[in-house]
C-alpha cells in the first residue's frame, strides 16, 4: 500500500498519530508495586510511541492529543517533541489532568505483571469530533490511530468513528487494534474494534487479541475490508494480506528484556517502509527490526536501528535472516560500527 493522502497540502507530514500519551513510572527493581521503593519516569502511549520511532527514523511525524496544563503535561510535550515530533497541535486542558501509570518490571504475559492506571477523567479523554483541529489531523499521508482511544470515553469513540468513516479525500488510515480488555468494562469491545478496523485502510492486529480467532486466515475472513491487514503472530512472525497476496515473514530471534512498546515499534517500522514504497517482505522485516529494538530495552522507547542498517538487514537472504539473533545494545553497536566506517 502506497499512501495517497492529501500530499499537496501546505502542512503535510508523513504521519499524524492521534491518541493519549501518559507519564510512565518504571520500577527501579522487579517485584510487586507494593514493594518497589522507587520509580523512573518515562513516557508511554501507543500512538505517540509510533510517532517517536518514525521521527527517529527520519520521517516527519505529528502527535495530536490533549494533556493537562500541569507539569506532567509539560514533560510529555517536551519529551515527545524532543524526538523530533511536531507537538504544536497538542491541546492543554486547564481542568483535566495528564494521565499517569505505574507498572511492574515483569513481562506483561505473566500473572505477576501489574499496571496501575490513573487516567480516568484525563485531558485526553475529553477529545471529541470538535477537538482536535480537523485540518491538523488530516494533513498527513497517513493517519495512525489505535483501539485504545475509543475506550477512553464516549466522545473519543465518536471521534474515532468519524476518523475511520470512509469518505473521499481522507488520508490513508492506519489502525492498530490494541485491544486492552481492562479499559472497556462491560462494553462490547470486540464489536466496536472490528467496526473501526473495517473503516481503516491498513490494520495491525495481534493474533492473540483477535477475538478468539486462531489463524491469520480467520482474522482476514473477519476483516476483509482493509486494503492491507497485518496479523502479528508473536515470536513466530507476521502475515500480511494485501489484495490477493499473502506474505508471511518470520521474526528474528530476540533476547527479550521487556515486551512493552514492541507492537508500536513494529507498526512504526512497517509504516516507515510503506511510506518508502518498499516491497511487502521488507515492510514486515522493518517492522520486526523496530520491534526487536523495543524488545531489547526495559522501557517503551529504544534507539532504533539507522535506516541504512535496517535496510542492510532487511535485504538479507532468507537463510541469513533466519540466523539473525538480536540482543540488548544491538542498535547502538551497529551505530558505533557505522561511525567507525565513516571516520577517515
Steps between C-alpha positions, in 0.01 A plus 500: 500500500640839400334789683299735279380759749489878452869530417461844335378656825740771624510348850550141390704258712573133446299374798255652745453289814200578720453360849573528870851496638570466871791545733629153585666403825737208454610299805856519624499123561279193443221424743148596595405864466443498875865404555678719244668789684549738207414555136660660198288735291436431133237558234255253356219505248438275202455775244772734627735200517443447128558869428827501699639195318404643161661834579817324615495310170502825303130554428292807576255405774236688695338402829150636564345468844399680818701519822443679826633848560727350763865394543435149368346653188811717466717189522306311232502787253871567555606134493301405192601821325860412586479203262429742216122453507279800421306569823357837399147360485491350850231682700557594865199447728488716817217292653614141449827327593759322293468122537771302678563134569729269694604152395712214627819391328363155415380375165144600416420139417552378857254507789752698704477801270321797651391831349337781698336762274402847614335622181125522577381849409832582336540787256529257210166340587335832411596475132194517276391557141534875559846476656773465373537714189383290201750662264790409726378141527440444130816670366704181492575239239396251769276549804593247769243405765457222753227313684603658830349841419137385458513336844577830674155660475183524294628818334827325406300215345299751297825659382639163394184416308530832319866449413452142374193581290576437133475839331666644187818695558594359838858389565591134513378377838721261698332330797669286764228296675689508832221331695549576872215316678556687827401831338164391365292389798169351385521650151496256208859583409546234227206634299609863541858424399397287201271777375778758528752270335267446205519870425880511492728450201782330693432294814741347752363230729669246723367149454478474879258796511295407193174406670576133551595437137781245475658560159604792287259384230210509746592856595499598133161340453368712787662815359479489120461878456850646573730521198784372718460279806803417716449210741776492761577148620736565787848353486402293195469801269223683319275453199385770259188475288503745209247456219539133399852466636592342833854546636645353819837611636650337810626720779872491583605343829509765771638494855199671656542748785139628508211481258364848568488715186588221255166508321520876452858471371391227256226726366748785462747282311231370267366853441849635435561237233151562357568872470816407308300266273715197588387147410271328746772260620720795590210681670459201729873470563523868591210447739679206661825698530335798668318261734831331582646838600210553744515143632863536604452802733296527822282800405268601216767684302815355347768631269380371163742360245619755248318489168816375329550221752135397490508497119808274503335253737169509313685413178655179642418178322259267677775281645692794647177655633423169668836503678456854629499539879464839669574581863526804729709778349487372143391832350767698685770254395396537137506879527852492645613270220349731237671802657837320497456422131416865423790638706808550275 
